[in-house]
Amino acid sequence: MVREHIVKVKAPRALFVPFPFGMALGKPNDSLLQHRVLAATLDLLQQPTGPVLGDFPEEEAPAPLLQASAAARHADHAVVDPADEVTMLRAFYERWVVEHEGRTAVGLCGIPQRRWRGVVRLLESYAQGAEADLPERPVAVALPQFIRYCVDDLKAFYYEARMMQRPEAAAEDLHGWFWSETAMGRLLPSVAQRMNDAADPAVQAVAYGIAR
């Protein structure tokens, strides 16, 4: 998904795909497109020597997903506490987990989702420039990276809850809802901004995926 990485690593066989991050096989639930991606990848094995870098056709790419920087906040959307918002979505998320036999993308930060009010307060304090932390953070994990884990968990929680609530929603609808209508979508860009303002390149690197 990042051409520069493929070129540097010189993998024996690699297929570059022009898809958004998180969609390595293309648009979700588009089985025909996903099979074409897999077939194009396996076709590279017919090349007698490597490294080989193939390109999947640009015209097959799904439309780019909305990012936080391009989101238009809905003026008529009620401003709520993001911690309360998490609580309101909990029932939908828990139904998602039950109906998918326990499968979920939530779990990076190690804090159970029923104790996430503290996680939200950490994000708020960090975004405001305060010194904040949680006792659950592993000593070996730096605070910015731990925050990234928390953010990734929260995003997965929101998206899975929304897919339970609106099973017909397309990926574009999910992104638009998260960044334009939720309190969490309002909070995360400010978290990323503090990281981007840091003098430490390692912290800036962590910020890259927070508001995407």
C-alpha positions as CSV (number, residue, x, y, z in Angstrom):
1,M,0.0,0.0,0.0
2,V,3.1,2.2,0.2
3,R,5.2,2.0,-2.9
4,E,8.3,3.5,-1.3
5,H,8.3,0.7,1.2
6,I,8.0,-2.0,-1.4
7,V,10.9,-0.6,-3.4
8,K,13.2,-0.3,-0.4
9,V,12.4,-3.8,1.0
10,K,12.7,-5.5,-2.4
11,A,10.3,-8.2,-1.7
12,P,10.6,-11.2,-4.2
13,R,7.0,-10.6,-5.3
14,A,4.8,-7.6,-4.4
15,L,1.6,-6.0,-5.8
16,F,1.1,-2.3,-5.2
17,V,-2.6,-1.5,-4.7
18,P,-4.0,2.0,-5.0
19,F,-6.4,1.6,-2.1
20,P,-7.0,3.5,1.1
21,F,-5.3,2.2,4.3
22,G,-7.3,-0.6,5.8
23,M,-8.5,-1.8,2.5
24,A,-5.6,-3.9,1.2
25,L,-8.0,-6.1,-0.8
26,G,-10.2,-3.2,-2.0
27,K,-13.7,-2.2,-1.0
28,P,-15.3,-4.2,1.8
29,N,-17.9,-6.8,0.7
30,D,-16.9,-6.5,-3.0
31,S,-15.9,-10.2,-3.4
32,L,-15.3,-9.8,-7.2
33,L,-12.8,-7.0,-6.7
34,Q,-11.1,-8.9,-3.8
35,H,-10.7,-12.0,-6.0
36,R,-9.2,-9.9,-8.8
37,V,-6.6,-8.5,-6.3
38,L,-5.7,-12.0,-5.1
39,A,-5.5,-13.3,-8.6
40,A,-3.2,-10.4,-9.6
41,T,-1.0,-11.2,-6.6
42,L,-0.7,-14.9,-7.3
43,D,0.0,-14.2,-11.0
44,L,3.3,-12.6,-9.9
45,L,4.5,-16.1,-9.0
46,Q,4.8,-16.9,-12.7
47,Q,7.7,-14.5,-13.0
48,P,10.9,-16.6,-12.9
49,T,13.1,-14.1,-11.0
50,G,12.6,-11.3,-8.5
51,P,12.2,-8.8,-7.1
52,V,8.9,-8.1,-9.0
53,L,6.7,-5.1,-8.3
54,G,3.3,-5.3,-10.0
55,D,0.6,-2.6,-10.1
56,F,-3.1,-3.1,-9.7
57,P,-5.1,-0.9,-12.1
58,E,-5.9,2.5,-10.7
59,E,-9.4,2.4,-12.2
60,E,-10.2,-0.4,-9.8
61,A,-9.6,1.7,-6.7
62,P,-12.5,2.5,-4.4
63,A,-13.2,6.2,-3.9
64,P,-11.0,7.8,-1.3
65,L,-12.5,7.8,2.2
66,L,-13.2,11.0,4.1
67,Q,-10.5,12.1,6.4
68,A,-10.9,14.3,9.5
69,S,-9.2,17.3,7.8
70,A,-11.9,17.3,5.1
71,A,-14.9,16.6,7.3
72,A,-17.6,19.2,7.6
73,R,-19.1,19.3,11.0
74,H,-22.9,19.2,11.1
75,A,-24.0,22.5,12.7
76,D,-27.3,20.9,13.9
77,H,-25.6,17.9,15.5
78,A,-25.8,18.1,19.3
79,V,-22.5,18.5,21.1
80,V,-22.2,15.6,23.6
81,D,-19.5,14.4,26.0
82,P,-17.4,11.8,24.1
83,A,-17.4,9.6,27.2
84,D,-21.2,9.7,27.2
85,E,-21.2,8.9,23.5
86,V,-19.1,5.8,24.1
87,T,-21.6,4.7,26.8
88,M,-24.5,5.3,24.4
89,L,-22.9,3.1,21.7
90,R,-21.9,0.3,24.1
91,A,-25.1,-1.8,23.6
92,F,-24.6,-1.8,19.8
93,Y,-20.9,-2.7,20.1
94,E,-21.7,-5.6,22.5
95,R,-24.4,-6.9,20.2
96,W,-21.8,-6.8,17.4
97,V,-19.4,-8.9,19.4
98,V,-22.1,-11.5,20.3
99,E,-23.4,-11.8,16.7
100,H,-19.8,-12.2,15.4
101,E,-18.9,-14.9,17.9
102,G,-16.5,-12.8,19.9
103,R,-14.6,-11.4,16.9
104,T,-13.7,-7.7,17.2
105,A,-10.9,-5.4,16.3
106,V,-10.9,-3.8,19.8
107,G,-8.2,-4.9,22.2
108,L,-4.9,-3.0,21.5
109,C,-4.8,-0.8,24.6
110,G,-5.7,-3.6,27.0
111,I,-8.3,-1.6,28.8
112,P,-11.9,-3.2,28.8
113,Q,-14.3,-1.0,26.9
114,R,-16.6,-0.7,29.9
115,R,-13.8,1.3,31.6
116,W,-13.1,3.7,28.7
117,R,-14.4,6.9,30.4
118,G,-10.8,7.2,31.8
119,V,-9.4,6.7,28.3
120,V,-11.6,9.5,26.9
121,R,-10.5,11.8,29.8
122,L,-6.8,11.0,28.9
123,L,-7.4,12.0,25.3
124,E,-9.1,15.2,26.3
125,S,-6.3,16.2,28.8
126,Y,-3.6,15.3,26.3
127,A,-5.3,17.4,23.5
128,Q,-5.5,20.4,25.9
129,G,-1.7,20.2,26.5
130,A,-1.9,18.8,30.1
131,E,0.3,16.1,31.6
132,A,-1.9,13.1,31.8
133,D,-1.5,9.3,31.9
134,L,-3.3,6.1,33.0
135,P,-2.0,3.5,35.5
136,E,-2.9,0.8,32.9
137,R,-0.3,2.0,30.5
138,P,2.5,-0.6,30.2
139,V,5.8,0.8,31.3
140,A,7.5,-0.4,28.1
141,V,4.9,1.5,26.0
142,A,5.6,5.3,25.5
143,L,2.6,7.5,26.2
144,P,2.1,8.7,22.6
145,Q,2.1,5.1,21.4
146,F,-0.3,4.1,24.1
147,I,-2.6,6.9,23.1
148,R,-2.4,5.6,19.5
149,Y,-3.5,2.1,20.7
150,C,-6.4,3.7,22.6
151,V,-7.5,5.7,19.6
152,D,-7.3,2.6,17.3
153,D,-9.5,0.8,19.8
154,L,-12.0,3.6,20.0
155,K,-12.3,3.8,16.2
156,A,-12.9,0.1,16.0
157,F,-15.5,0.3,18.8
158,Y,-17.3,3.2,17.0
159,Y,-17.3,1.5,13.6
160,E,-18.4,-1.9,14.8
161,A,-21.2,-0.3,16.9
162,R,-22.3,1.7,13.9
163,M,-22.2,-1.3,11.6
164,M,-24.5,-3.0,14.1
165,Q,-26.7,0.0,14.2
166,R,-26.7,0.6,10.4
167,P,-25.8,-2.7,8.8
168,E,-26.5,-1.2,5.3
169,A,-24.0,1.6,5.7
170,A,-21.1,1.7,3.2
171,A,-17.5,2.5,4.2
172,E,-18.0,6.0,2.9
173,D,-21.1,6.4,5.2
174,L,-19.2,5.1,8.2
175,H,-16.3,7.5,7.7
176,G,-18.6,10.5,7.1
177,W,-20.6,9.7,10.2
178,F,-17.5,9.3,12.4
179,W,-15.7,12.4,11.4
180,S,-18.7,14.7,10.8
181,E,-21.2,13.7,13.4
182,T,-19.5,12.2,16.5
183,A,-17.9,13.9,19.5
184,M,-15.0,11.5,19.2
185,G,-14.5,12.6,15.6
186,R,-14.3,16.1,16.9
187,L,-11.8,15.2,19.7
188,L,-9.2,13.1,17.8
189,P,-7.9,15.8,15.4
190,S,-6.9,17.9,18.4
191,V,-5.0,14.9,19.8
192,A,-3.2,14.5,16.5
193,Q,-2.4,18.2,16.4
194,R,-0.6,18.1,19.7
195,M,1.5,15.2,18.5
196,N,2.2,17.0,15.2
197,D,3.3,20.1,17.1
198,A,5.8,18.1,19.2
199,A,9.5,18.5,18.4
200,D,10.1,14.8,18.5
201,P,9.8,13.1,15.1
202,A,8.9,9.8,16.7
203,V,5.8,11.5,18.3
204,Q,4.9,13.1,15.0
205,A,5.1,9.7,13.3
206,V,2.6,8.3,15.8
207,A,0.2,11.1,15.0
208,Y,-0.1,10.1,11.3
209,G,-3.0,7.6,11.7
210,I,-4.9,9.2,14.5
211,A,-7.1,11.6,12.4
212,R,-7.4,9.4,9.3
